[in-house]
Amino acid sequence: MKPIKDIQLYNDLQAVEALLIEEGWCKHTTRDSEGQRCLRGAIDAVTYGTTTRSMSRWINIQSALGTHLLATWNDLPGTTFDDVLAKLRAARAALVE
């Protein structure tokens, strides 16, 4: 197995994906009445839902995903859950040397 460049970021990206798969994905709100989360809502839960709240971890995830407008991208009419998962997986793959 190849080394991972940033294990915290890799684990955070994996946690975001797992949360979206487990709780469901939505658009136009960080968390809907059914408990589903948008991409930004899942990132918030992973980086701020712990005892060690970290804005730097949030920024690192945002940078790894390659967009500064995560909520806007998530909510675009053409964005699908498969697109969100693909973006998360590509960001993780980029961390493996």
JOJO-V202708 format. One record per residue. RES is the residue in three letters. NEAR is the number of other C-alpha atoms within 12 Angstrom. Layout:
# JOJO-V202708
RES/NEAR
RES/NEAR
This chain:
# JOJO-V202708
MET/5
LYS/9
PRO/12
ILE/17
LYS/17
ASP/21
ILE/19
GLN/21
LEU/33
TYR/28
ASN/26
ASP/37
LEU/43
GLN/28
ALA/28
VAL/40
GLU/37
ALA/24
LEU/29
LEU/33
ILE/23
GLU/14
GLU/23
GLY/26
TRP/35
CYS/30
LYS/30
HIS/22
THR/21
THR/27
ARG/25
ASP/17
SER/12
GLU/12
GLY/21
GLN/25
ARG/35
CYS/37
LEU/48
ARG/39
GLY/32
ALA/42
ILE/40
ASP/32
ALA/33
VAL/32
THR/29
TYR/21
GLY/19
THR/14
THR/9
THR/13
ARG/15
SER/21
MET/18
SER/18
ARG/27
TRP/31
ILE/24
ASN/27
ILE/38
GLN/30
SER/21
ALA/27
LEU/35
GLY/18
THR/21
HIS/17
LEU/16
LEU/31
ALA/26
THR/19
TRP/25
ASN/32
ASP/24
LEU/18
PRO/13
GLY/13
THR/23
THR/19
PHE/26
ASP/18
ASP/21
VAL/36
LEU/28
ALA/18
LYS/30
LEU/38
ARG/25
ALA/21
ALA/31
ARG/32
ALA/24
ALA/23
LEU/26
VAL/17
GLU/12
